[in-house]
Amino acid sequence: RGSSLSYSMQVSFLQKVSTLIFIYISLNTLNEEEWHYLKEIDSTDGHKIVLLVEEKVKGPKYDIRKLKNFQMKKNTFIILTENTISNENRIKASIKSFLEVNPQGCTINQCNNIAKELGILTESELIPDYINLSNIVENIFEPFLKPPLNQNYSPIAIIKRDALKLQGEWWSTWADNRRCLHRIQTSDEGIEQQMANHKRIMNTSRLQQVEHLQTFDHYFLTKIILYLSYQIDDNQSPYLFLRLMKSHLEDLTLVFMPKLQQNLKEEIAKKSSDRERREKIVKEISESSLGEEHIMRELAQIIEAVAYLPTPHDSNLISNMLTNYNVLELPRVCAKLLLSGIPLEILDGDVSQIPIIWAKRVFTELHNILLHEKKVYIISILGIQSSGKSTLLNTIFGLQFPVSLGRCTRGAFMQLVPIEQSLSLELGYDYIMVIDTEGLRGIEQHSCSSHHHDNELATFAIGLANLTIINIFGEHQSDMQDILQITLTALIRMNKVEINPKCIFVHQNVASNSAEEKLMIQRSILVDMLDDMTVSAAKQEKLAFRFQRFSDVIHFNSQSDVFYFPGLWEGEPPMAPVNKSYCQEAEELRKNIFQRIQKSPNEFQFLHNMGNRIGEIWSCIMKEDFVFHFRSVLELNLSFELETELAKWESNLTQRLTTWETENLNIFSRLSESEIEEYWKKIQPVISEECDSCCFKEQGLIISKFFKLHKMKGLLQDKRSDVDTYFRSTREKQADIIRTNFQRVYQNYINNQHVNILMNEVENELLQEIRELYNLHKVITEQNQLTDRMIDQIFSQ
């Protein structure tokens, strides 16, 4: 950027390292100094020069024939250009043809040596331990570079498969079953049995991780752990070590990623594209992507697995890891990295789960390092994918969250921003914690549970933060409207957790001078809708006295909490300059945020309590087995309506069947003994018939109302099978209850029959004995002789 006349050292460097140099000149503005400079550049050997000359010349100072003298040399040629597609193709063709003949470029080491010759300071000179660290990192990657690099060999895929195994299938299985613990589905198994199964699978997954650690000796990860854990007292080296690791990982990725992306592009372009083939290539691309977050994620899983054991120090299973690799120091290492400016992945984007034990230990170590209680103000951001969230945070706070088109952030990352002492005294806080989140409604999340993931992420980001920036690209806010309404309902249901969030709206890529008037009506409608939703949700939770407006749940002022940003670029990237107005609006927003922080002296969180806070909010979110399942509040309300109708149907069914049952039990009790057996045989099939006849009519009405005639019937089509199952199970349950009652009455009849028979038998025996005694008494009386022996014999009987 800028005139090359002003940066002679940089131009000299580019001349020595470049294979091909393009110089754009205009004959209208070319002066003597520039002409002389152009000839100096052309006299340099070792590279090819392409002069891009503006073809239309209004009043040429220099005849174009002078420029054609340059073309006499082998290393220079001219393209007369206008900003047209045809010239663009000519330029691309010239680059391609030249590079095919001269494929050799300049290596990083050669560039480094050339920079030293020109007096440009490099990292190796600025950082004392740079060369040693660079050698350590190169040694770590050396074993993966020995096989010949070809399209069928991906070192990154091998590293992820073998060295980073804990974050794979075992962690994914544990996370899925952790979520299912509080979201039991209707099935033949009881609730307790299903919960026991999920816990058993979770325990099995952790045991598999522990068994893996027992014999773990993979070169890649053990070298990383050894370096990080034994550099615990060095504040700079772990940070630089990870930066070098990231650089090497990116270099490895660039070897294979372009080929895979080209394969995907060609597959998509085919008329008869194979979906399985596309999915396979997408999976290969995912497996060939590796960053520092994957390394930190593996360290987190090591700590989670170690914590699973009741007494890890006494366990022989992982004593090797604990003793030789000092793994219990890893949370402290991560805390220092967080302080040095490296973001911490708090929500795993691949499995949508938080390693709670890891998070708690990292924040505990963070507190121990800082020694004193540190107050933190938390700011999060939410928005649709590619709406400019990370760019906005980077601009406001000077961070380096990754930015690109598409999804560049997965899950949620937090970064600590220290506040300088003078400003800290003014604001009353020591740190700002910035949380960058994954883009919502991402096209990569094509599964049916994507809205579930988005709703969880939004609720977590809003619930944890003191202030949430709702980032909206352009004027359309319908997607965020749906997510906000679900989040609102969830926060009301989670009222036992002390949550007091605030939010501001940022509309990007709109003109602020006209946007406010255009969006005023939309914003008013949105606030009214959120107010109505608040009242509805509060009534359902019996909290109407507490929540009556949207601002009672999430503090928001529709007049002062809305900001408008113009587009980031002035023109088309990549060479377009940054829009100054964007930077000015970002500065105004930063000042506004600081004013809010200053006016909120009692909303701080202590660093040592952050781990518990995260665990508390995430636990509540995991227990919300109902609200997050819905894509929008329309679907949620329709589900409430359907549940109300089903409950009413079941109540009516129970009442009708109870009446029928009472009438028939009365008939049953009045029957004679000869009629009871026959009636019992006839009544059993009649019970099922009566239940079916009572059910089908109203059941058909409900199905017709919600799944055929309702104006929003499409929202509940995926629930049709669940409703049919509910109808069937309810009929069977009611039939079983009636059969049980009839069975009890019939069994009472059978028991009474047995009792009567036994009573008759006992009565006959007693009468027989009385007769015998009477006859004996009569004989004795007649003889009038009663001896002691006779008395004993009588009573002994």
Secondary structure as the mmCIF struct_conf table of DSSP 4:
data_model
#
loop_
_struct_conf.conf_type_id
_struct_conf.id
_struct_conf.beg_label_comp_id
_struct_conf.beg_label_asym_id
_struct_conf.beg_label_seq_id
_struct_conf.end_label_comp_id
_struct_conf.end_label_asym_id
_struct_conf.end_label_seq_id
HELX_RH_3T_P HELX_RH_3T_P1 SER A 4 SER A 6
HELX_RH_AL_P HELX_RH_AL_P1 SER A 8 VAL A 17
BEND BEND1 THR A 19 THR A 19
STRN STRN1 LEU A 20 ILE A 25
TURN_TY1_P TURN_TY1_P1 LEU A 27 THR A 29
HELX_RH_AL_P HELX_RH_AL_P2 GLU A 32 ASP A 42
TURN_TY1_P TURN_TY1_P2 SER A 43 SER A 43
BEND BEND2 GLY A 46 HIS A 47
STRN STRN2 LYS A 48 GLU A 54
BEND BEND3 GLU A 55 GLU A 55
BEND BEND4 LYS A 58 GLY A 59
BEND BEND5 LYS A 61 TYR A 62
HELX_RH_AL_P HELX_RH_AL_P3 ILE A 64 LYS A 68
HELX_RH_3T_P HELX_RH_3T_P2 ASN A 69 MET A 72
BEND BEND6 LYS A 73 LYS A 73
TURN_TY1_P TURN_TY1_P3 LYS A 74 ASN A 75
STRN STRN3 THR A 76 THR A 81
BEND BEND7 ASN A 83 THR A 84
HELX_RH_AL_P HELX_RH_AL_P4 ILE A 85 VAL A 101
HELX_RH_AL_P HELX_RH_AL_P5 ILE A 108 GLU A 117
TURN_TY1_P TURN_TY1_P4 LEU A 118 GLY A 119
HELX_RH_AL_P HELX_RH_AL_P6 GLU A 123 LEU A 126
BEND BEND8 ILE A 127 ILE A 127
TURN_TY1_P TURN_TY1_P5 PRO A 128 ASP A 129
HELX_RH_AL_P HELX_RH_AL_P7 TYR A 130 LEU A 145
BEND BEND9 LYS A 146 PRO A 147
TURN_TY1_P TURN_TY1_P6 GLN A 151 ASN A 152
HELX_RH_AL_P HELX_RH_AL_P8 PRO A 155 ILE A 158
HELX_RH_PI_P HELX_RH_PI_P1 ILE A 159 ALA A 163
BEND BEND10 LEU A 164 LEU A 164
TURN_TY1_P TURN_TY1_P7 LEU A 166 GLY A 168
HELX_RH_AL_P HELX_RH_AL_P9 GLU A 169 CYS A 180
TURN_TY1_P TURN_TY1_P8 LEU A 181 HIS A 182
HELX_LH_PP_P HELX_LH_PP_P1 ILE A 184 THR A 186
BEND BEND11 ASP A 188 GLU A 189
HELX_RH_AL_P HELX_RH_AL_P10 ILE A 191 GLN A 214
TURN_TY1_P TURN_TY1_P9 THR A 215 THR A 215
HELX_RH_AL_P HELX_RH_AL_P11 TYR A 219 TYR A 230
TURN_TY1_P TURN_TY1_P10 GLN A 231 ASP A 233
BEND BEND12 ASN A 235 GLN A 236
HELX_RH_AL_P HELX_RH_AL_P12 SER A 237 ALA A 269
BEND BEND13 LYS A 270 LYS A 270
TURN_TY1_P TURN_TY1_P11 LYS A 271 SER A 272
HELX_RH_AL_P HELX_RH_AL_P13 ARG A 275 GLU A 287
TURN_TY1_P TURN_TY1_P12 SER A 288 SER A 288
HELX_RH_AL_P HELX_RH_AL_P14 GLU A 292 TYR A 308
BEND BEND14 LEU A 309 THR A 311
HELX_RH_3T_P HELX_RH_3T_P3 PRO A 312 ASP A 314
BEND BEND15 ASN A 316 ILE A 318
HELX_RH_AL_P HELX_RH_AL_P15 SER A 319 TYR A 325
HELX_RH_3T_P HELX_RH_3T_P4 VAL A 327 GLU A 329
HELX_RH_AL_P HELX_RH_AL_P16 LEU A 330 SER A 340
TURN_TY1_P TURN_TY1_P13 GLY A 341 GLY A 341
STRN STRN4 LEU A 344 ASP A 348
TURN_TY1_P TURN_TY1_P14 GLY A 349 SER A 352
STRN STRN5 GLN A 353 GLN A 353
HELX_RH_AL_P HELX_RH_AL_P17 ILE A 356 LEU A 370
BEND BEND16 HIS A 372 HIS A 372
STRN STRN6 LYS A 375 GLY A 383
STRN STRN7 ILE A 384 ILE A 384
TURN_TY1_P TURN_TY1_P15 GLN A 385 SER A 386
BEND BEND17 SER A 387 GLY A 388
HELX_RH_AL_P HELX_RH_AL_P18 LYS A 389 PHE A 397
BEND BEND18 LEU A 405 GLY A 406
STRN STRN8 GLY A 411 PRO A 418
HELX_LH_PP_P HELX_LH_PP_P2 ILE A 419 GLU A 420
HELX_RH_AL_P HELX_RH_AL_P19 GLN A 421 LEU A 427
TURN_TY1_P TURN_TY1_P16 GLY A 428 GLY A 428
BEND BEND19 ASP A 430 ASP A 430
STRN STRN9 TYR A 431 THR A 437
HELX_LH_PP_P HELX_LH_PP_P3 GLU A 438 GLY A 439
STRN STRN10 LEU A 440 LEU A 440
TURN_TY1_P TURN_TY1_P17 ARG A 441 ARG A 441
TURN_TY1_P TURN_TY1_P18 ILE A 443 GLU A 444
BEND BEND20 SER A 447 SER A 447
TURN_TY1_P TURN_TY1_P19 CYS A 448 SER A 449
HELX_RH_AL_P HELX_RH_AL_P20 SER A 450 LEU A 464
BEND BEND21 ASN A 466 ASN A 466
STRN STRN11 LEU A 467 PHE A 473
TURN_TY1_P TURN_TY1_P20 GLY A 474 GLU A 475
HELX_RH_AL_P HELX_RH_AL_P21 SER A 478 ARG A 493
TURN_TY1_P TURN_TY1_P21 MET A 494 LYS A 496
BEND BEND22 VAL A 497 VAL A 497
STRN STRN12 LYS A 502 GLN A 508
BEND BEND23 ASN A 509 VAL A 510
HELX_RH_AL_P HELX_RH_AL_P22 SER A 512 GLN A 540
TURN_TY1_P TURN_TY1_P22 GLU A 541 LYS A 542
TURN_TY1_P TURN_TY1_P23 ALA A 544 ARG A 546
BEND BEND24 ARG A 549 ARG A 549
HELX_RH_AL_P HELX_RH_AL_P23 PHE A 550 VAL A 553
BEND BEND25 ILE A 554 ILE A 554
STRN STRN13 HIS A 555 HIS A 555
TURN_TY1_P TURN_TY1_P24 SER A 558 SER A 560
BEND BEND26 ASP A 561 ASP A 561
STRN STRN14 VAL A 562 TYR A 564
BEND BEND27 LEU A 568 LEU A 568
STRN STRN15 TRP A 569 TRP A 569
BEND BEND28 GLU A 570 MET A 575
HELX_LH_PP_P HELX_LH_PP_P4 ALA A 576 PRO A 577
STRN STRN16 VAL A 578 VAL A 578
HELX_LH_PP_P HELX_LH_PP_P5 ASN A 579 ASN A 579
HELX_RH_AL_P HELX_RH_AL_P24 LYS A 580 GLN A 598
TURN_TY1_P TURN_TY1_P25 LYS A 599 LYS A 599
TURN_TY1_P TURN_TY1_P26 PRO A 601 ASN A 602
STRN STRN17 GLN A 605 PHE A 606
HELX_RH_3T_P HELX_RH_3T_P5 LEU A 607 ASN A 609
HELX_RH_AL_P HELX_RH_AL_P25 MET A 610 LYS A 623
BEND BEND29 PHE A 626 PHE A 626
HELX_RH_3T_P HELX_RH_3T_P6 VAL A 627 HIS A 629
BEND BEND30 ARG A 631 SER A 632
HELX_RH_AL_P HELX_RH_AL_P26 VAL A 633 ARG A 670
BEND BEND31 LEU A 671 LEU A 671
HELX_RH_AL_P HELX_RH_AL_P27 GLU A 673 PHE A 707
TURN_TY1_P TURN_TY1_P27 LYS A 708 LYS A 708
BEND BEND32 LEU A 709 LEU A 709
TURN_TY1_P TURN_TY1_P28 LYS A 711 MET A 712
HELX_RH_3T_P HELX_RH_3T_P7 LYS A 713 LYS A 719
HELX_RH_AL_P HELX_RH_AL_P28 ARG A 720 GLN A 783
TURN_TY1_P TURN_TY1_P29 ASN A 784 ASN A 784
HELX_RH_AL_P HELX_RH_AL_P29 ASP A 788 SER A 796
#
